[in-house]
Amino acid sequence: METNTYTSDLAIHPGEYLEEVLEEIRMSQADLSKRLGRPTQAINEIIKGKKSITPTTAIELEDVLKVPAHIWIGLEAEYQMVIAKQKELKVMEEETALLPNFPYLELAKLGFVKTTRNAIEKVDELRSFFSVAQLSRLEHVGAYQSAFRVTNHKNISHESIASWIQAGRIKADTITTEPFDKSKLKKALPELKATMNLEINRALKACEELLASYGVAFVLLPHFKNTGAQGATFWIDNREKAVLMMTLRGKNSDLFWFSFFHEIGHILLHNKREMFLEGGYETPELQQQEDEANTFSRDFLIPPKEWKTFTKTSIFTKASVRDFAKSLNIKTSIVVGRLMFEKYIGYGHPLRSEIDKYAFKEA
């Protein structure tokens, strides 16, 4: 049999019921106070809703009025809950002013929050998504503090970055991996590099499977507006699982793979306690670690000795660039991108046509 439970949003103090009981049995407040051994003023304050009914008082009322103690406790608890919900609703109404800072539509499209136009419901959904009692607490939670340290981008939303991170964290929880193994990941680097020569969706699948076998959850998510984030790395499951996040925004293939190995650089080189957002924040220590991850990616993709020999010739044709890329088992676009970045050729050079753009299939 189905039972329907109704909870009133009207705050009715148990003192009102006490007054009704006293009237019914024709007992005065003064008489009750004497039977309870309490001041008459205390009884009057309960009836007027100025004083709560404690468990001790509830037991005493049961002895005198024959109304079970659990009835008084239940009435008091329900009253306090209604009052708390009224206060909470007021706070939630105030927090609706924060909603423009969050990428609610993107999160709803991905199924992280429910689709709704009701502002209060959106606040409630976001609190549940982040597992916080109030949205204003976000920047004080360790998991999201990195998002609020980003300072070197214009028109960013710290809340949007925190949303992207949390979405990645939730998705990473669904990815089964082996315990992290740093040595095995290092040995697998050439195999990971070779995947870039596959069709991109096949390459991503291969990377996901390989990384999972070494303790890394590879998470791909669409780009969230006002984040400026391209990639991120952090640790979960008592630091037994690394998370490598990247956006699904269409980008040049050379930049994608450079970013991919930049994030792997963070995993291999840096402290498990830190979260790294690519292109994130400007502090000397973190900037140094960003530089180290950049150097790792650059030198892994094209070792310094080979690069020096290749650029020394100053012969940059399609044939020479393709042959050089093939000798390193990397995409031609990576060589072209490096040549442009280091100004061996201009960004309008015909070799630019060798840089392909990726268009990802979103899940």
Rosetta blueprint (number, residue, H / E / L):
1 M L
2 E L
3 T L
4 N L
5 T L
6 Y L
7 T L
8 S L
9 D L
10 L L
11 A L
12 I L
13 H L
14 P H
15 G H
16 E H
17 Y H
18 L H
19 E H
20 E H
21 V H
22 L H
23 E H
24 E H
25 I L
26 R L
27 M L
28 S L
29 Q H
30 A H
31 D H
32 L H
33 S H
34 K H
35 R H
36 L H
37 G L
38 R L
39 P L
40 T H
41 Q H
42 A H
43 I H
44 N H
45 E H
46 I H
47 I H
48 K L
49 G L
50 K L
51 K L
52 S L
53 I L
54 T L
55 P H
56 T H
57 T H
58 A H
59 I H
60 E H
61 L H
62 E H
63 D H
64 V H
65 L H
66 K L
67 V L
68 P L
69 A H
70 H H
71 I H
72 W H
73 I H
74 G H
75 L H
76 E H
77 A H
78 E H
79 Y H
80 Q H
81 M H
82 V H
83 I H
84 A H
85 K H
86 Q H
87 K H
88 E H
89 L H
90 K H
91 V H
92 M H
93 E H
94 E H
95 E H
96 T H
97 A H
98 L H
99 L H
100 P H
101 N H
102 F L
103 P L
104 Y H
105 L H
106 E H
107 L H
108 A H
109 K H
110 L L
111 G L
112 F L
113 V L
114 K L
115 T L
116 T L
117 R L
118 N L
119 A H
120 I H
121 E H
122 K H
123 V H
124 D H
125 E H
126 L H
127 R H
128 S H
129 F H
130 F H
131 S L
132 V L
133 A L
134 Q L
135 L H
136 S H
137 R H
138 L H
139 E H
140 H H
141 V L
142 G H
143 A H
144 Y H
145 Q H
146 S H
147 A H
148 F H
149 R H
150 V L
151 T L
152 N L
153 H L
154 K L
155 N L
156 I L
157 S L
158 H H
159 E H
160 S H
161 I H
162 A H
163 S H
164 W H
165 I H
166 Q H
167 A H
168 G H
169 R H
170 I H
171 K H
172 A H
173 D H
174 T L
175 I L
176 T L
177 T L
178 E L
179 P L
180 F L
181 D L
182 K H
183 S H
184 K H
185 L H
186 K H
187 K H
188 A L
189 L H
190 P H
191 E H
192 L H
193 K H
194 A H
195 T H
196 M H
197 N H
198 L L
199 E L
200 I H
201 N H
202 R H
203 A H
204 L H
205 K H
206 A H
207 C H
208 E H
209 E H
210 L H
211 L H
212 A H
213 S L
214 Y L
215 G L
216 V E
217 A E
218 F E
219 V E
220 L E
221 L E
222 P L
223 H L
224 F L
225 K L
226 N L
227 T L
228 G L
229 A L
230 Q L
231 G E
232 A E
233 T E
234 F E
235 W E
236 I E
237 D L
238 N L
239 R L
240 E L
241 K E
242 A E
243 V E
244 L E
245 M E
246 M E
247 T E
248 L L
249 R L
250 G L
251 K E
252 N E
253 S H
254 D H
255 L H
256 F H
257 W H
258 F H
259 S H
260 F H
261 F H
262 H H
263 E H
264 I H
265 G H
266 H H
267 I H
268 L H
269 L H
270 H L
271 N L
272 K L
273 R L
274 E L
275 M L
276 F E
277 L E
278 E L
279 G L
280 G L
281 Y L
282 E L
283 T L
284 P H
285 E H
286 L H
287 Q H
288 Q H
289 Q H
290 E H
291 D H
292 E H
293 A H
294 N H
295 T H
296 F H
297 S H
298 R H
299 D H
300 F H
301 L H
302 I L
303 P L
304 P H
305 K H
306 E H
307 W H
308 K H
309 T H
310 F H
311 T H
312 K H
313 T H
314 S L
315 I L
316 F L
317 T L
318 K H
319 A H
320 S H
321 V H
322 R H
323 D H
324 F H
325 A H
326 K H
327 S H
328 L H
329 N L
330 I L
331 K L
332 T H
333 S H
334 I H
335 V H
336 V H
337 G H
338 R H
339 L H
340 M H
341 F H
342 E L
343 K L
344 Y L
345 I L
346 G L
347 Y L
348 G L
349 H L
350 P H
351 L H
352 R H
353 S H
354 E H
355 I L
356 D L
357 K E
358 Y E
359 A L
360 F L
361 K L
362 E L
363 A L
